């Protein structure tokens, strides 16, 4: 790893300096990042699906030391990588001890807390959403008979069993490819050079494949309906601008109503809901990262009704497209100072 980045990770942050003095969490996550409705439902703080990913697809953070972190959950995947030292976590009340080089993959909805880390402990959190996982990768993972297949597929095309976790123990000094990939991920994230986000997403895919290659566990075979749902999700992700359920029913030779009911049952949302969500995600990326007119973006991603687009955008992201673009500019300027 870049020595400057490693030293910056070792250095005490403002939050850590405060926690070192009082041993209480000085949380640097703002109240706006908490999903109040979900928190009430789960009875623990729930970090929403948008806070960490406003300007990136994959977020990487150092866990602040010297204070125990209270139980919480989130609406995205989290990887905990023990860069140095050790840590003790409790995931759904199960004690998990991480030693140097260990990797803990936390499911969406996992409730976990972390005991206070010491001076020489460095725990790195890699946060990402299911849409950052390639469906081609999922197929390859299934062919490799990996436990990761069932774990990931639960969140992509089945009625999910939320709150799972997988612990990958240190693979030993004889196999350092996973460490090298983590080093590359962390270095790329903190350098923030051109195309960093694209490179980081690719490195995340490499990391997941390496975990599969080094830790194969037999799993059960997915059902034909699950496989069909995965194909339909893949169609939405690749052709979201113009795809329709009618076109897919013709392509896959299924009755339109049957396909619609199957998709809803397996995925947990209607085809229309999944398609709208995919279009909104791509629209937001363009709104946040380009200066192109919002109306043009609206039509490019597949919305023919501008009023419907604005309504659904505000419903999903809590602000209008114009407000979102302005907020993104302000955050960029603040980060540049």
HELIX and SHEET records of a PDB file:
HELIX    1   1 UNK A    3  UNK A   10  1                                   8    
HELIX    2   2 UNK A   14  UNK A   22  1                                   9    
HELIX    3   3 UNK A   31  UNK A   33  5                                   3    
HELIX    4   4 UNK A   36  UNK A   42  1                                   7    
HELIX    5   5 UNK A   51  UNK A   53  5                                   3    
HELIX    6   6 UNK A  130  UNK A  132  5                                   3    
HELIX    7   7 UNK A  135  UNK A  143  1                                   9    
HELIX    8   8 UNK A  147  UNK A  153  1                                   7    
HELIX    9   9 UNK A  177  UNK A  191  1                                  15    
HELIX   10  10 UNK A  196  UNK A  214  1                                  19    
HELIX   11  11 UNK A  224  UNK A  238  1                                  15    
HELIX   12  12 UNK A  245  UNK A  252  1                                   8    
HELIX   13  13 UNK A  256  UNK A  267  1                                  12    
HELIX   14  14 UNK A  271  UNK A  289  1                                  19    
HELIX   15  15 UNK A  294  UNK A  300  1                                   7    
HELIX   16  16 UNK A  306  UNK A  317  1                                  12    
HELIX   17  17 UNK A  321  UNK A  336  1                                  16    
SHEET    1   A 5 UNK A  45  UNK A  47  0                                        
SHEET    2   A 5 UNK A  69  UNK A  74  1                                        
SHEET    3   A 5 UNK A 112  UNK A 114 -1                                        
SHEET    4   A 5 UNK A  86  UNK A  91 -1                                        
SHEET    5   A 5 UNK A  94  UNK A  99 -1                                        
SHEET    1   B 5 UNK A  58  UNK A  62  0                                        
SHEET    2   B 5 UNK A 122  UNK A 128 -1                                        
SHEET    3   B 5 UNK A  77  UNK A  84 -1                                        
SHEET    4   B 5 UNK A 103  UNK A 106 -1                                        
SHEET    5   B 5 UNK A 165  UNK A 168 -1                                        
END                                                                             
